[in-house]
Amino acid sequence: DRRLAKVELRLGDVVVLQGNATTMPETLRGLGCLPLAERPILLGSVRKGIVPVAILALAMLTTAVGLLPVPVAFFAAAVGIVLFKVIPLRDVYQSLDGPILVMLAILIPVSDSLRTTGATALVAAELARFGTILPAPGALTLILVAAMAVTPFLNNAATVLV
């Protein structure tokens, strides 16, 4: 336990003090401290919390029952998030990472060629064969190691494509 008098404070430090509300302003002035202004804490509107959850649930439901393919359902969900103004369009554009988008676009044909030549089926079959021999933690470890082996060469998003 260190006493407040022994603590060395520097410019920009934030200190939380608890005391009598009537005498605290005078005490703070005496210490040369600047109190923070009181303001209500707003955690956001209920609408901004419910709308994205509802959109996500709808995308998952339409995918689960087979009404829409996964990419279409989740692209529609992303558009819905913007249309309902949960995320401003400006933020969407600012969060786009150009080099990653280009790399993903380039890797789509690579992913398709791996699939059509049977390379992905071969790797999946071998992983499944070893996965059935191993106990559950071993199978999970095998999948983790396989993903970790590919990730240094590809971006995480590209690893999912391949």
C-alpha positions in Angstrom: 0.0 0.0 0.0 1.5 3.3 -1.1 0.1 6.6 0.2 -1.1 9.1 -2.4 1.5 11.6 -1.1 4.3 9.2 -2.0 3.0 8.5 -5.6 4.7 10.5 -8.3 2.1 11.7 -10.8 2.9 13.0 -14.2 1.1 15.1 -16.7 -1.8 13.2 -18.2 -2.2 10.7 -15.4 -5.8 9.9 -14.4 -6.6 9.4 -10.7 -9.8 8.1 -9.3 -10.6 9.7 -5.9 -13.6 8.9 -3.7 -14.9 11.3 -1.2 -17.7 13.6 0.0 -19.4 15.2 -3.0 -19.7 18.6 -1.3 -16.0 18.9 -0.3 -14.4 17.1 -3.3 -14.3 20.1 -5.7 -12.4 22.2 -3.1 -10.1 19.3 -2.3 -9.3 18.8 -6.0 -8.5 22.5 -6.4 -6.2 22.3 -3.4 -4.4 19.4 -5.0 -4.2 21.1 -8.4 -6.4 18.5 -10.1 -8.9 19.0 -12.8 -12.1 17.0 -12.2 -13.8 15.3 -15.1 -17.2 16.6 -16.1 -20.1 14.4 -15.1 -22.2 13.1 -17.9 -24.7 10.3 -18.4 -23.3 7.0 -19.8 -25.1 6.1 -23.0 -24.4 2.5 -24.2 -26.2 3.0 -27.5 -29.8 2.6 -28.5 -31.6 -0.7 -28.3 -32.4 -0.5 -32.0 -28.7 -0.4 -32.9 -28.3 -3.6 -30.9 -31.3 -5.5 -32.0 -31.2 -4.7 -35.7 -27.7 -6.3 -36.4 -28.6 -9.4 -34.4 -31.9 -9.8 -36.3 -30.1 -9.4 -39.6 -27.5 -11.9 -38.7 -30.2 -14.4 -37.5 -32.1 -13.9 -40.7 -28.9 -14.6 -42.8 -28.2 -17.7 -40.8 -31.8 -18.9 -41.0 -32.0 -18.4 -44.8 -28.7 -20.3 -45.2 -29.8 -23.1 -42.8 -33.1 -23.8 -44.6 -31.4 -23.6 -48.0 -33.2 -20.5 -49.3 -29.9 -18.7 -50.1 -26.3 -19.8 -50.5 -24.0 -18.6 -47.7 -22.2 -15.9 -49.7 -25.4 -14.4 -51.0 -27.1 -14.5 -47.5 -24.2 -12.8 -45.7 -23.6 -10.3 -48.5 -27.3 -9.4 -48.2 -26.8 -9.1 -44.4 -23.9 -6.7 -44.9 -26.0 -4.6 -47.2 -28.8 -4.7 -44.7 -26.5 -3.4 -41.9 -25.6 -0.4 -44.1 -29.2 0.2 -45.3 -30.5 0.2 -41.7 -27.7 2.6 -40.9 -26.2 0.5 -38.2 -22.8 1.2 -39.7 -22.3 4.3 -41.8 -21.3 3.8 -45.4 -18.2 6.0 -44.9 -17.0 3.5 -42.2 -17.6 0.6 -44.6 -15.4 2.2 -47.3 -12.7 3.2 -44.8 -12.5 -0.3 -43.4 -11.9 -1.9 -46.9 -8.3 -3.1 -47.3 -7.4 -2.8 -50.9 -4.4 -5.2 -51.0 -6.3 -7.9 -49.2 -9.3 -7.6 -51.6 -6.9 -7.9 -54.6 -5.1 -10.9 -53.1 -8.5 -12.6 -52.4 -9.6 -11.9 -56.0 -6.3 -13.4 -57.3 -6.6 -16.5 -55.1 -10.1 -17.4 -56.2 -8.9 -19.0 -59.4 -6.1 -20.7 -57.4 -8.7 -22.1 -55.0 -10.9 -23.2 -57.9 -7.9 -25.0 -59.6 -7.0 -26.8 -56.3 -10.6 -27.9 -56.1 -11.0 -29.0 -59.7 -7.7 -30.9 -59.8 -8.7 -32.8 -56.6 -5.9 -31.4 -54.5 -8.3 -30.1 -51.8 -10.2 -33.4 -51.8 -6.9 -35.3 -51.3 -5.8 -33.1 -48.4 -9.3 -33.3 -46.9 -9.4 -37.1 -47.2 -6.0 -37.5 -45.6 -7.0 -35.1 -42.7 -10.2 -37.0 -42.3 -8.4 -40.3 -42.3 -5.9 -39.2 -39.6 -8.8 -37.4 -37.8 -10.7 -40.7 -37.4 -7.7 -42.4 -35.9 -7.0 -39.7 -33.4 -9.1 -38.8 -30.3 -11.1 -35.6 -30.5 -8.3 -33.3 -29.1 -5.8 -34.9 -31.5 -8.1 -34.3 -34.4 -8.6 -30.6 -33.4 -4.8 -30.3 -33.0 -4.3 -31.8 -36.5 -6.7 -29.2 -38.1 -5.0 -26.4 -36.2 -1.5 -27.5 -37.3 -2.7 -27.8 -40.9 -4.2 -24.3 -40.8 -1.0 -23.0 -39.1 1.1 -24.6 -41.8 -0.7 -22.8 -44.6 -1.2 -19.4 -42.9 2.4 -18.1 -43.2 2.1 -18.4 -47.0 -1.3 -16.9 -47.2 -3.4 -14.3 -45.4 -6.0 -15.7 -42.9 -8.9 -14.9 -45.3 -7.1 -16.5 -48.2 -6.4 -19.6 -46.2 -10.2 -20.0 -45.9 -10.5 -19.8 -49.7 -7.9 -22.4 -50.4 
